[in-house]
Amino acid sequence: MPLVSALIPTYNRADRVGGAIDSALAQTHDELEVVVVNDGSTDDTRAVLAEYADDDRVRVRHNEENRGIAATFDRAAEVANGEYLGILGDDDRWRPEKTTRQLDRFAQLGDDYGIVYAGGVRVDDDGQTLTEVHPTVHGDCYPEILTEFPLAPHSSHLLRASCLDAVGGFDTDFPEAVDWEVNIRLAREFRVAYVDEVLVERQFHGGNVSGGALTGDPAYQVAARDRIWRKFREELRAHPETERRFAATHEKHRGRVAVGDRDRRRATAHFLAASWLDPSVEHLGSLAAATIHPRLYDALAGRETSPAEVLG
C-alpha cells in the first residue's frame, strides 16, 4: 500500500497533464501512487493517459461527462489508497524532494495537524519566474482563513486522508474557490504547518482558472467571494473583525473589475468602500489612482496589477 497518493484532476490539458504525472513519479519518496481522474476531456487526454497503462503506480479513471473540479477531486480521493493525499493541478509540477520534506514535517507534528503545505513559484512556458509565494501561516488559522486563502499554492498541500474524510470531502457546489472552501472546513478542525521551501512550480498560461500571473482575474475573485459569503456568512458574522476584512477585500476586487470595465465612477465607489472598511495603503492607493490620478487609472485598465502597485 502506498503511503502517499497524488491526486490529479484533469480537463482538456493533454499538453500538460503528462508533466504533472511525471513530476509526481519522480519524487524521492517512492511509496507513492498517482491517481488521475479525467473529467470528460474532449481533447487527446485519454491518449496521453493511456501511455501510463503499464505503470502500476498510475491509476486512471474517466468521468464520462464533465463534473467539475470538486467532484473530480472527490472521485480521486475515493480511489486513493494513501494515508496522505497530495493535491496536484494538471498544469503544476512538484519538485522531487517535495513529498519527502512534507512527510518529515508531519513526523514532527501531532495528530491535530491535518495539512503541511510549502512555497511555490509561478513560471511561464519559458521557465521564467513570474512570482514566488512563501508560506507564513502555522497552527490555527480559523477564523482568519474566512478572509482570504493564505495557504497557496493548493498544489503544495499534503493532507491526511482521514482529515479530508472527516470534513466530508470537496463541495461540488463550488465551481470556483474549491481550494479555499475545503480549507475553511479543514481549518475549523485541524491545524496547519509548512515547509519553508519552494517545492511546487505553477505554470502560467492563458488557460489558468484563476486568471493572471500577478494578481489573478478580479472577476474570478468576486465570484469566489460571493460563493464564500453565501456559504459562510453566519460564521463571518460571528467574527466581526474577520467579516470587516472580508468585506474590504471584496470591495477591492469589485473595484478592480470596474477598472477593467473602464468605469471610473464605479471603481471609485468600490475603492472608497474598501478604504472605509480597511484604510490600508493598498486600498487608499487604489482610491487615489481612481480619483486623483486619472491618467494612471487609464493606463491601469488592461494591466494585471492593482492601482496601488502603479502608484508604487
Disulfide bonds with the S-S distance in Angstrom:
none
